[in-house]
Amino acid sequence: MEVPFAVMVGVLFASGLYLMMQRNLMRFVFGLLVLSGSVNVLIFTAGRLTRGAAPVIPAGLTTPAGEVANALPQAVVLTAIVIGFGLIVFTLVLLLRVYERLGTVKTDELGDALVRLDDEDEV
Amino acid sequence: MNLFVVAPVIVPLFSAAVLLLLRHSQGAQRVLATLSTAASVVVAAVLMAQVSSGGIQVVQFGGWTAPFGISFVADHLSAVMVLIASVMALASAVYALRDIDPERERSGFHPLFQVLLVGINGAFLTGDLFNLYVWFEVLLISSFVLLTLGGRRAQLEGGIKYVSVNLLSSMLFLAAIGLLYGLTGTLNMADLAIELRHQDPGLVTTIAMLFMVAFGIKAAVFPLFFWLPASYHTPPIAISAFFAGMLTKVGVYALMRVFTLLFTGDVGYTHTILLWVGAFTMVSGVLTAAAQSDVRKILSFHIISQIGYMIMGLALYTPLALAGAVFYLIHNIVAKANLFLIAGIARRLTGSFDLGRIGGLFKAAPFLSALFLIAALGLAGIPPLSGFWAKLLVVLAALEAGVWWIAAVALGVGLLTLFSMTKIWQYAYWKPAPDDAPVGAAPSRLFYAPVVGLAALTVLLGLWSTPLIGVADAAAAELLDPSRYVGAVLGPEAAAGLRAVLEASLGGDQ
C-alpha cells in the first residue's frame, strides 16, 4: 500500500521542483503548492497507511481493539497544511505587489526593472 | 513546572497581542514594545541563572510526559541563545524607536517584531522536532513581513529571493521530519536520540544530509547562501541589524542541535562534510565581501564568512571546538549587529551607504569612529576584544585535533576580514568626503544608546571572558554527552540506556 504512495511522492516532488525552477514566479508558486502537497503526502505515508480503521478506542477498553490508523501524522499534516496555506497566501500577495511596483514577475527581468525604476529615496 | 522555561516565548507573545490592540496609538506601542523587550531580557537572564545553577530545565506541556507531549528544554546552549536574542531584540527595539518611520509602524512593525522574537525563542527552547518546524515558520513569516514592510522596490525584489529560498528550505526540513518519523515513530528529540542509535546507519545519514541542506540554507553556508546578500540590505537598519545578528544563527543553532544530539552515528562522514562546508563558507564569504562597495553588502558577506567559523567548531566535534563555536556565536551576534547599527548612523550622517560617495566620518564624528573600530576590530579578532578569544578557541581546537589546514584557513580569513574592515575605515572614515557627497543630517542621540551598549559588551566579553567561556564549556559538555539531555527529558533510566548503547558502539569501533 505504501509503495504506490512513495512513487507518487517522488513524481510530485519532481514536478514541484521543476515548476519552481521556471522563470515565471507564478509557476514558482504553483510549484510550491505541489511541493507542499507532496511533503504532506510523504508525512502521511511515513506514518504507515491503514484502511478503514479510525483511531477510536471502544467504550470499556483502554487500548484500541486491533490495528487502527495512526493519528499523529494526520495531526502533523493538518498543522503543516495550515502553515503552508498562510505562507502561500503571503507569497501570492508579495507577487502581486512585485507586479504592481516592478511591472514584471519574471526573475530575469526583476533586476533590470529595479535598476530602471529605482528613483525613490531609500531610508 | 518551571515557568521561566516558557516565559521567553510567553512575554513577547502576550505583548504582540496587546500591541495589535494598540495599533492606533503609536506612542503607547513604542513604550510597551521597549518595556516588554526589556522584560524578555530579564526572564531570559533568570532562565540563564537557573540553568547555570540547576542544570538542564525541562517543561512538559499539558502534563503529558515525554515523548508523548511537547517538551521545552533549556540547556546551556538554549539558555544563552535565548538571552542573547533578547538582548539583541532590546538593542534593535531601542534603535527602531527613531529608525522606523510612522508608515511602517502603522503597518504593524512593533507586533511583528515581537512575534519574530517569539519564533526565535521558541526555536531555541523546544525539544520536539516538529515543534521546531512550527517555530521556524513563526519566525519566518514575521521575518518575511518585516523584510518587505514598507514595500520599497528594492525590498520587494530582495523579498522574493529571501521568501522563495527559505520556503524551499522549510519544505526540505518538513520532508526530513516526515522521513525521520517514518523511520523511528517519534518526534521528541530526546526520544529520537535513543531511537536513532538502533536504526540502519545508512538511512539515518541520508536523512541527516537532508537536515544539513535544510538548516544549511537557513544558516547561509556555502553553497546555499546566495539569498542572504540579495535581501539583507534592503529593509531599514534596525531590522537588517537584528536579522544579521540573529536569524542565520537560528540555523546554526539547529545544525548544532541535530548534529550533536541526533546525527552522531557516522561522525567521520557527516562532520567531515561540515568541515569542508565551513572552510568554503569562510573563504567564499570573505572574498566576495572584498568586491563590494555598499557597506551593508560588505557586512552581509561577512555574516556568511563568520558562519564558517561556527560550522568549523561544530565539525571538529571536540569539547574545545564546540565551546569555541558557542563563544563565537555569541560574540559574532553582538559585533555583527552592532556594525549594521553603526552603518545606519553613518548613513544618516553622510547620506549614503556607498563607500565611493562618502568620507570624512573620522573628522565629523570621532565618537562614532571609535565605536566602529571597537566593533570592526572585535569582528576581525584583535585582542583584547571578544573576537580574539572566539578565534583563539576554534583555532586552538583545530590544532589540538590535528587539522592544521582548517586552522590556516581560519587565520587567513581573519586577516582578510581585517582587510575588509580597514577598507570601510579607509573609505568612510579616513579619506575626506568627496565634493559631490550627498548631504546628511545629525542623527538623534538615541541611536547611540544601543550602539554604545553593544560596543561595551564586545569589550567586556574580551576583557572579562571567563563567565562566557564557562557557559560555552558547559554547553559543549552537554552537547557532547547526549545522555544528559535525554536524562533531563525522559528520566535517568533512558539516559543510562543511551549511555550503554553509546559505550557499546564505542567499544565496537575499537
Contacts between the chains, C-beta under 8 A, distances in Angstrom:
chain1	res1	chain2	res2	distance
A	13	B	175	8.0
A	20	B	164	7.7
A	20	B	168	6.9
A	25	B	160	6.7
A	25	B	164	7.9
A	28	B	164	6.2
A	32	B	167	6.0
A	32	B	171	7.7
A	35	B	168	7.8
A	35	B	171	5.1
A	36	B	171	6.2
A	39	B	171	5.5
A	39	B	174	4.9
A	39	B	175	4.9
A	39	B	178	6.6
A	42	B	175	5.7
A	42	B	178	4.6
A	42	B	179	7.3
A	43	B	174	7.2
A	43	B	177	7.3
A	43	B	178	3.6
A	43	B	181	6.8
A	45	B	182	7.4
A	46	B	178	4.7
A	46	B	179	6.2
A	46	B	181	5.4
A	46	B	182	2.8
A	46	B	183	8.0
A	47	B	181	6.7
A	47	B	182	7.0
A	48	B	182	7.8
A	72	B	181	7.8
A	73	B	178	7.8
A	73	B	181	6.9
A	76	B	130	5.7
A	76	B	177	7.9
A	76	B	178	7.9
A	76	B	181	7.5
A	76	B	187	7.8
A	79	B	130	7.6
A	79	B	134	6.7
A	80	B	133	7.9
A	80	B	174	6.0
A	83	B	134	7.1
A	83	B	137	4.8
A	86	B	141	6.3
A	87	B	137	7.2
A	87	B	140	7.8
A	87	B	141	6.5
A	87	B	167	6.1
A	87	B	170	7.6
A	90	B	141	6.5
A	90	B	144	6.0
A	90	B	145	7.5
A	90	B	163	7.5
A	91	B	163	5.9
A	91	B	164	7.8
A	91	B	167	7.0
A	94	B	144	7.6
A	94	B	148	6.3
A	94	B	156	7.1
A	94	B	159	6.0
A	94	B	160	6.8
A	94	B	163	6.2
A	95	B	160	7.7
A	97	B	148	7.5
A	97	B	151	5.9
A	97	B	156	5.8
A	98	B	156	4.8
A	98	B	157	7.3
A	98	B	159	8.0
A	98	B	160	6.1
A	101	B	151	6.7
A	101	B	153	5.3
A	101	B	156	5.7
A	102	B	153	5.9
A	102	B	156	6.6
A	102	B	157	6.7
A	107	B	160	7.8
A	110	B	157	5.3
A	110	B	160	6.9
A	111	B	157	7.2
A	113	B	153	7.9
A	113	B	157	7.9
A	114	B	153	5.7
A	114	B	154	6.3
A	114	B	157	4.9
A	117	B	153	5.9
A	118	B	153	5.8
A	118	B	154	6.6
A	120	B	152	6.4
A	120	B	153	7.0
A	122	B	152	5.8
A	122	B	154	6.3
A	123	B	101	7.2
A	123	B	236	7.3
